């Protein structure tokens, strides 16, 4: 039997049932207040940011455009053309305190490239001058070759905000990491020795 049908009678009108149910309801008194809907926040251009980041990732080649080994031996080093070699010497000596670090251990090539692009963009935005990038020594890779080490070196040299980089000191990772000096963005560098002046 239909729920809307009385015993032995026709089905009731649902509109009439509702009106019957609210017959004794009293409206609230008018308070005079007007409730305005909140203004929605401005939309964030997430897709545009992702597209820009993808362009940067795609623009980084695995082939170095500069000579990445400035001195004999296995140590990777890079100095932006036109800068004094004093900058590289001070970087090697730990003149600038590292302000952040990125660990790429276990990352595949494409993932490492994306992480590096995002890390550098974030460091520049925060006004950081010196950062550490840990790429590992390649001991866990095929043939125990430091593939990521060479790629990171090539990628860094292609970024215009990178002034120089050198192999990290043993305490900071040695041949498994590089210390990177970034271009100033209205912020002064943070030297370890206040008695020395920055030469860039």
VENZIUR-V474803 format. One record per residue. OMEGA is omega in radians with two decimals (none if undefined). D_LAST is the distance of its C-alpha to the last C-alpha in Angstrom with 1 decimal. Layout:
# VENZIUR-V474803
OMEGA,D_LAST / OMEGA,D_LAST
This chain:
# VENZIUR-V474803
-3.14,90.7 / -3.11,88.0 / -3.10,86.2 / -3.08,86.7 / 3.08,90.4 / 3.09,92.8 / 3.08,95.7 / -3.11,98.2 / -3.14,96.2 / 3.12,93.8 / -3.13,90.0 / 3.11,88.5 / -3.11,86.1 / 3.11,82.6 / 3.12,81.8 / 3.10,85.0 / -3.14,84.1 / 3.13,80.7 / 3.12,82.4 / -3.10,84.9 / -3.09,82.2 / -3.07,80.4 / -3.08,83.5 / -3.12,83.1 / 3.13,79.4 / 3.11,78.6 / 3.11,75.5 / 3.11,73.0 / -3.14,73.3 / -3.12,70.7 / -3.11,68.1 / -3.13,66.7 / 3.07,63.1 / 3.14,61.0 / 3.13,58.6 / 3.07,55.7 / 3.14,53.8 / 3.10,50.2 / 3.14,47.5 / 3.12,45.9 / 3.13,42.2 / -3.12,40.0 / 3.12,39.8 / -3.08,36.6 / -3.09,35.4 / -3.09,35.4 / 3.13,36.4 / 3.10,33.7 / -3.14,31.0 / 3.12,32.5 / 3.13,32.7 / 3.13,29.1 / 3.14,28.1 / 3.09,30.6 / 3.12,29.0 / -3.14,25.6 / -3.11,27.4 / -3.08,29.4 / -3.13,26.5 / -3.14,25.0 / 3.07,26.6 / -3.14,27.4 / -3.13,26.6 / 3.11,23.1 / -3.12,21.7 / 3.03,19.2 / -3.04,19.9 / 3.13,19.2 / -3.04,20.3 / -3.14,18.0 / -3.13,20.3 / -3.13,24.0 / -3.04,25.6 / -3.05,25.7 / 3.09,22.3 / 3.10,20.2 / 3.14,16.5 / 3.08,14.2 / 3.14,10.9 / -3.14,10.2 / 3.13,11.3 / 3.13,9.3 / 3.11,6.2 / 3.10,6.8 / 3.07,9.5 / 3.13,8.6 / -3.13,6.5 / 3.12,10.0 / 3.13,12.0 / 3.11,10.9 / 3.11,11.5 / -3.09,14.8 / 3.13,15.6 / -3.12,15.5 / 3.12,12.9 / 3.09,12.7 / 3.10,16.2 / -3.04,17.3 / 3.11,18.7 / 3.10,20.9 / 3.11,22.4 / 3.13,24.3 / -3.11,27.2 / 3.12,28.5 / 3.05,31.3 / -3.11,34.4 / 3.01,32.9 / -3.02,34.1 / -3.09,31.8 / 3.11,32.2 / -3.13,32.1 / 3.14,28.9 / 3.13,27.2 / 3.13,28.3 / -3.13,27.3 / 3.12,23.7 / -3.13,23.4 / -3.12,24.9 / -3.14,22.8 / 3.12,19.4 / 3.13,20.8 / -3.14,22.0 / 3.12,18.8 / -3.13,16.9 / -3.13,20.0 / 3.11,19.9 / 3.14,16.3 / -3.09,15.5 / -3.05,12.1 / -3.11,13.5 / -3.14,16.8 / 3.08,19.3 / -3.13,21.4 / -3.13,24.6 / -3.13,26.2 / -3.10,28.9 / 3.09,30.1 / -3.09,32.7 / -3.12,35.6 / -3.11,37.6 / 3.14,37.1 / -3.11,39.5 / 3.11,39.7 / 3.12,37.1 / -3.12,34.3 / -3.09,30.8 / -3.08,30.9 / -3.13,28.7 / -3.13,26.0 / -3.14,25.6 / 3.11,25.8 / 3.12,23.2 / 3.14,20.8 / -3.12,21.8 / -3.12,21.6 / -3.10,18.1 / -3.11,16.8 / -3.12,18.6 / -3.05,17.0 / 3.13,14.5 / 3.12,13.0 / 3.13,12.2 / -3.10,8.8 / 2.94,10.3 / 3.11,13.5 / 3.09,15.7 / -3.11,19.3 / 3.04,19.9 / -3.09,21.4 / -3.12,25.3 / -3.09,25.7 / 3.11,23.6 / 3.09,25.5 / -3.09,24.5 / 3.11,25.1 / -3.11,26.2 / 3.05,22.8 / 3.04,19.1 / -3.01,16.3 / 3.07,14.0 / -3.09,10.5 / 3.13,10.8 / 3.13,9.2 / 3.09,9.7 / -3.13,13.3 / 3.12,14.0 / 3.13,13.6 / 3.06,11.6 / -3.10,10.7 / -3.08,13.6 / 3.07,13.0 / -3.12,16.2 / -3.07,16.1 / -3.11,15.9 / -3.12,16.1 / 3.11,12.6 / 3.14,9.6 / 3.09,6.3 / 3.09,3.8 / none,0.0
